[in-house]
Amino acid sequence: MQSLSVRSFAKINWMLRILGRRPDGFHDLETIFQTISLHDVLTLRRADELEVGCDDPNIPAGPDNLVHRAAAEMIAEFGIDPVRIDIRKVIPAGGGLGGGSSNAAFTLMALDRMFSLDAPLEKLLEIAARLGSDVPFFLIGGTAWATGRGERLEVLPSPAPIPLLLLLPAESVGTAEAYRALSEARGEGSSPRPDAQGRSRAEKVMREGLLKRGNELENDFESVVFDMIPRLGELKEKATEAGAALVLMSGSGSTIFALFADAIARDQAVVRLRDEVRVVPCEIVTAHEAMRDLR
């Protein structure tokens, strides 16, 4: 295969609990990942040398790009020919939507498909874990329970289709900055270390429905990130006032996502919120749908 284009989907976190720092410097966490329809597009072509380009000038295009690192790992591991990879960017950076991690994971899978490697999933997961904590999830897609630093994954039942609305503020949040603020807050006693909730509770919420039990879900970063950027908390309140059944921040921010009972309610919220912030209607993407371009 000389070339291949694939959609690289974003994710949201239905919940995110930070349980504490590990000896290796990472944090133990519990989260529910979910792929959504917002996506970048990666186009891969055989080339004389490994190159990565991006239509967003703010995204590094060379070896500093996670896509470049992913492709270099595959070339070293399997001895495949170099490629040129162009990224058409839609997923905002610094928004808690996993755009860079998604791009890296879909690069691994696209190269596997392009060169007919039929690499075991375990091998791709091993490479993905070296690239970043969120990268392994995108090799699975759909809905997944994650623990450890995010690399230990168990498939969860996908929730029923439900209209989503992303609120994409211009402000971005650095993950390291969010972790530092959370650690400082807990050190001062204002944000206690949470107890682990466990997969069984998460699975129950997914099975019984987000509209029914979504109020049990929370993101530990919200309180400290909203202190850092008060506008994000205000956007959450406005989304609730606009009729959302559930509103949460994704990852360490800054994206706020809202769930609605039906598409009509979501469309009405778009009208109310679009002068406040960039809003993007989207949908849940199952694992089967996420991998469609790779079949």
N, C-alpha and C positions, 0 to 999 in steps of 0.2 A: 504494500500500500504506500503510495507516494505522498498522500496528504490526508488529513482528517480534521474535522471541526467538531467540537463537543461543547455543550452547555455546561457551565460550572456553577452549580447552585449555591445560594446563600443558606445560612442556617439561623434559627433563633433558638433560644433556651427557654423551654417552658418553665423551668425552675433552675436555680443555681445556688447551692450552699457551699460555702468555703469553710472547711472543717479544721484547717490549721496547717502550719508550715511543716514540711518534711525535712529529714536530715540532708537530703540532696538539694535543698533550696527551693524546690517546687512546693505547691500546696495540694493537699488532699481535698478533693471536692466531690460533690454529688450533683449531677445535672441531667436534664432530659434534653437531648438534642433533637431538632426537627428541621429537615430540609424544606425550603420554601421556593416559590416559583421565581423570585428575583434571581437573575443569573448573569454572569459574564460569559463570553464566548472565547474559547481557545482554538486557534488554528495552527496545526502542526504540519510542517513540510520537511522532507529530507533536505539536507544542506551539507556544505563542506565543513562547517564548524558549528558548534552550539551557539545559538543566538536567541535572545529573548527581546521582544519589542512590545510596547504598550501604548495605546492611544491616549492614556492619561499621563501628562508630563510630570505629575507629582509622584508617580510610581516608578521606582528604580527599574531600569530595563536590563541591566547587566547581571553579573554574578551575585549582587545583593538581593535580587528578586528570588523569592522562594521557589518559583517555577524553574528558574535556572538551576538551583540547587537540586530540585527533584529530578530534573532531566539528567544532570551530571551524575547523580546516584544511580540512575537506571543505566546510563552508558557504562559506568564503571562496573556495575553488578553483572550486566548481561552482554556487554561487548557490542551493543547495537551502534548503528551509524548515528552521527550527529544530526540535529534537526534545528530548524528555525521555528520558534513559537511566538505567535502574535496574540496579544490579549486585548480583546475589546471589553473595556471596563465599564461596568454599571454598578456593581456592589461598592458602596463607599468604604474607603479605608477608615479605620478608627471608629467604626460604628457598632462593633460587637456582632457582626454578621458573618465573620469567618471567611471573608473574601480571599485573602492570601492563602489560608489553609485549604480552602476549596480548590483554588487554582492549582496548588501543589498536588493534591490528591488526584484531581482529574488529569493532571499531566502524567502521573504514574500509570493510571488506567488507560489513558489514550496511547501511551507508548507501548504498553503491553498489547493493546489491540492492533496498533499500527504495524508492529513487528511480529505479530502472531507468537508471542512468547508463552502464553498460557501459564504465566507465573502463578504459583499458589498464593491464595489470598494472604496466608500467614507471612509470606515473604514480603508482599507489598505493605502489609501492616507493620512489619519490622522496619522497613525503610521509612514509612510515614511517621512512625514514632520518633525517629531520629530528626525529622524535619520540624516537628512541633506538636504540642499537646492536642490540638484540635484536628490535626490532619487525618489521623486514623478514622475518625467518624465518617468523613466524606467518602471513604471506601465502602462504607456500609449504607449510608443514606437512610431516608425515611425517619423513623422515630427510634431513638436508642437511649438507654440508661447508661450513663458513664460514671465511672469512679476512678480512683487513683488520681493522676493529674489530668484525666480526661481520656486516657488511652485504653482503659478497660471498658469494653463495650458489651452490652447485652441488648438484643432487639426487643422493642416493646410494640404492642399493637398500635397501629396508626390510628389517630383519632378520626372521627367522622369528618368529612369535608366541612370546613367552616370558613367564612369570609374573614380575611385578615386585612389590616391596614398598617403599613409601616409609616412612622413619623421619622423623617431623616433630617435632623437639625444640622446646621453648618458646623456646630461645635463637635470636636472629636475628643475621645478619652483614651489616654494611653493606659494599656493594661497594667504596666508596672506602677504607674501613678495610682491607679485604683486600688491595687493590692496594698500599696504603702499606706494609703489613707484608711483602708479597712483595718490594717494591723495597728495603726496609731489609735484608731477609735476603740478597738478592743483592749488595747493596752491601758487606755484611760477608763475602761469599764463601761463605756456608753454603748458598746455593741458586743454582747457576750458571744463566746464561741458556741455555735449551735450543735445540737445533737444530730447524729446521722438519722435520716428518715428511712432509708432502705428502699429497695426496688419494689417491694410488695405494695407499698403505699402509692408509689408513682404509677405502677401498673393499674391499680384500682382507679386512680383519677383518669387515666387514659381510657379505660374500658367503660366507666360510667359516664364519661363525657366532660369536656372542658367547661361547657356552659353551666353544668350542674355542680362541678367540684373544683373549678379553676381557682376559686378563692383560697384554696389550700396551698397554692403554689406561690413561691416568693423568690426574690433574687437578693442575696445578701449585699450586693454592691449598691443597691438603690439608695439606701440612706446616705452613704458617704459620698456617692457621686452626685446626688441631688444637692448635698451641701456644697460641693465643689462648683456645680453648675446649676443654680436654682431654676433656670429656665426648663430644664428637663423635668423636674417635678411639676412645674406649671403645665407643661405639655401633657403629662400623664393626667392631671386633673381635667384639662380641657377635653381630652379624648373620652374620659368618663362622662363628662357633661354632654358630650356629643352623642351619647348613646351606646358606648362600648360596654360589652358585658364583662370584659376582663382586659386590663391594661398592665403591661409589664415592660421592664427594660430588658434588652437582650445582652447577654454577656456582661462585660464591664462597661457597656454603653458605647455610643450615645443613643443608639436607635431605641425608640419606644414602639412597641407593637400592640395593636388593639384587636380584639376578637369581637365579632358582631353576630347577632342571632340570625341575620339574613343579609343578602346582598343589598337590599333596599336600604336597610339601616346603615350599612357601610357607605353606600353612595351618598346618603344624606350627610354623613360625617365628613366625607371628602369636601363637600361644599362648605361646611362650617369651618374646616380646619386648614384649607389650602392657602388661605392668606396668612396663616400663622407660621407654617412650616411646609417643607416639601413632603407630600404624602404620596404613597405608592400602594395601590390596591394589589394584593397578591393572594396566593392560595397555598395550602399545604401540598407538598410533593412527597409521594410515597417512594420507597426504595426502588420499586420497579420503574416508576416514571423517571427517577433521577438517573438511571443507568441506560435509558433508551438509546442515546446516541452511541453507546459503546457496544451495541449488539451487532 
